[in-house]
Amino acid sequence: MTESPIRVLFLLHDSEHEAPEVLTQAVEVVSVHSWGTPDLSALDNPPNIIVVSKPLDETMILELRAVQALHLPMVGLGTGPAECFDADVSADINAENLRTILRLVIQQSEIRHLDAHSDTHPLVMRLMDTVTDSVARMIEHLMAQRIPAYRKRTDRVIKACVWIATHLGMTDNELKTLLHAACLREIGKLGLPDRLLFMPRHLRSDTDQRIYDRYPEMGAKVIAELPSLLDAAHVIKCLLENFDGSGPEGLRDAQIPLASRILRVASAYEMITDELPGAATAEEVMGVLENGKGSLYDPLLLRLVQNYHTLSGEEDSESRKSQQVRLADIVEGMVLAEDVWSRTGLKLIPEGTRITEHILELLQSGAVDTSLESLEILKSEES
């Protein structure tokens, strides 16, 4: 990939008639006597950095203050350090090294001087992603120190979330928000007293439970302080909204963010499988979750969790008997490795069904459920 050229605005001294040779060898140069802010409107390609060479006298300092209105980084070439410069380099530097330094100064300036459109700049986006991920990991470490087995529980919730999200065709950004929310969903528990945090649910009074259930709201307020986590904060705030509208804010069905609905059922699944014996069957797990079908949990997502539980024992991708296939790539003769459910949680097509022309038409037309994007299909050698 070709790097964009560096265009330098070189400020001439009264005694100068052209820019230093090393500068013209390194970059594109526009030379001007400043005497105030230069008019650059006539230039086809405006400069992205200002360079000045010695002597750095009082007149030049005044001129540098004037060109600050251009909001461009400034570099001194052989001038020595000065407050107005982002960098100062030796006059003996070669063209290649000068070009490298100027490019670095420009990149750093683009990150520091954010404007209304800077959030779309690749450098800024990478920087924000790095900061967000670092903050999320820091909070995870804090949670793991306070709450036993927090990291293991979170890993299990994330796996279930990814499996469901992939089935529903969530975008990369939607999935990123869901995973941040999954990692940070319990941060509000740091504000709970130990008496409540470690008290078994069956021992909590109604008042205790009402206080405990405020942890998503408290956590959302904390992480909303970082703008890049605002979406994740909203997902967490809606975590305990009930599908039937009986939750804290009265949101119901599709009014509840999809990521919140996924995280709610994935968290409940993790908690139940953790409490039941290790060899618990799908029937035992779903028997507990069924109590919240249509009231606490989205019926379709509940059924996807059931499919996930049935298939999740095959951890090794090489030994798995099934693979996830996009609806658009499913063809006649393939065999379903999971049940297909309606939006209300009614089983429409059982696992083991071989895809016929009629079933394929139902799946790909959205007649079964328009939110599904992929299904688990038995690998070809099993078909």
Rosetta blueprint (number, residue, H / E / L):
1 M L
2 T L
3 E L
4 S L
5 P L
6 I L
7 R E
8 V E
9 L E
10 F E
11 L E
12 L L
13 H L
14 D L
15 S L
16 E L
17 H L
18 E L
19 A L
20 P L
21 E H
22 V H
23 L H
24 T H
25 Q H
26 A H
27 V L
28 E E
29 V E
30 V E
31 S E
32 V E
33 H L
34 S L
35 W L
36 G L
37 T L
38 P L
39 D L
40 L L
41 S L
42 A L
43 L L
44 D L
45 N L
46 P L
47 P L
48 N L
49 I E
50 I E
51 V E
52 V E
53 S E
54 K L
55 P L
56 L L
57 D L
58 E H
59 T H
60 M H
61 I H
62 L H
63 E H
64 L H
65 R H
66 A H
67 V H
68 Q H
69 A H
70 L H
71 H L
72 L L
73 P L
74 M E
75 V E
76 G E
77 L E
78 G L
79 T L
80 G L
81 P L
82 A L
83 E L
84 C L
85 F L
86 D L
87 A E
88 D E
89 V E
90 S L
91 A L
92 D L
93 I L
94 N L
95 A H
96 E H
97 N H
98 L H
99 R H
100 T H
101 I H
102 L H
103 R H
104 L H
105 V H
106 I H
107 Q H
108 Q H
109 S H
110 E H
111 I H
112 R H
113 H L
114 L L
115 D L
116 A L
117 H L
118 S H
119 D H
120 T H
121 H L
122 P H
123 L H
124 V H
125 M H
126 R H
127 L H
128 M H
129 D H
130 T H
131 V H
132 T H
133 D H
134 S H
135 V H
136 A H
137 R H
138 M H
139 I H
140 E H
141 H H
142 L H
143 M H
144 A H
145 Q H
146 R H
147 I L
148 P L
149 A L
150 Y H
151 R H
152 K H
153 R H
154 T H
155 D H
156 R H
157 V H
158 I H
159 K H
160 A H
161 C H
162 V H
163 W H
164 I H
165 A H
166 T H
167 H H
168 L L
169 G L
170 M L
171 T L
172 D H
173 N H
174 E H
175 L H
176 K H
177 T H
178 L H
179 L H
180 H H
181 A H
182 A H
183 C H
184 L H
185 R L
186 E L
187 I H
188 G H
189 K H
190 L H
191 G H
192 L L
193 P L
194 D H
195 R H
196 L H
197 L H
198 F L
199 M L
200 P L
201 R H
202 H H
203 L H
204 R L
205 S L
206 D H
207 T H
208 D H
209 Q H
210 R H
211 I H
212 Y H
213 D L
214 R L
215 Y H
216 P H
217 E H
218 M H
219 G H
220 A H
221 K H
222 V H
223 I H
224 A L
225 E L
226 L L
227 P H
228 S H
229 L H
230 L H
231 D H
232 A H
233 A H
234 H H
235 V H
236 I H
237 K H
238 C L
239 L L
240 L L
241 E L
242 N L
243 F L
244 D L
245 G L
246 S L
247 G L
248 P L
249 E L
250 G L
251 L L
252 R L
253 D H
254 A H
255 Q H
256 I L
257 P L
258 L H
259 A H
260 S H
261 R H
262 I H
263 L H
264 R H
265 V H
266 A H
267 S H
268 A H
269 Y H
270 E H
271 M H
272 I H
273 T H
274 D H
275 E H
276 L L
277 P L
278 G L
279 A L
280 A L
281 T L
282 A H
283 E H
284 E H
285 V H
286 M H
287 G H
288 V H
289 L H
290 E H
291 N H
292 G H
293 K E
294 G L
295 S L
296 L L
297 Y E
298 D L
299 P H
300 L H
301 L H
302 L H
303 R H
304 L H
305 V H
306 Q H
307 N H
308 Y H
309 H H
310 T H
311 L H
312 S L
313 G L
314 E L
315 E L
316 D L
317 S L
318 E L
319 S L
320 R L
321 K L
322 S E
323 Q E
324 Q E
325 V E
326 R E
327 L H
328 A H
329 D H
330 I L
331 V L
332 E L
333 G L
334 M L
335 V E
336 L E
337 A L
338 E L
339 D L
340 V E
341 W E
342 S L
343 R L
344 T L
345 G L
346 L L
347 K E
348 L E
349 I E
350 P L
351 E L
352 G L
353 T L
354 R E
355 I L
356 T L
357 E H
358 H H
359 I H
360 L H
361 E H
362 L H
363 L H
364 Q H
365 S H
366 G L
367 A L
368 V L
369 D L
370 T L
371 S L
372 L L
373 E L
374 S E
375 L E
376 E E
377 I E
378 L E
379 K L
380 S H
381 E H
382 E H
383 S L
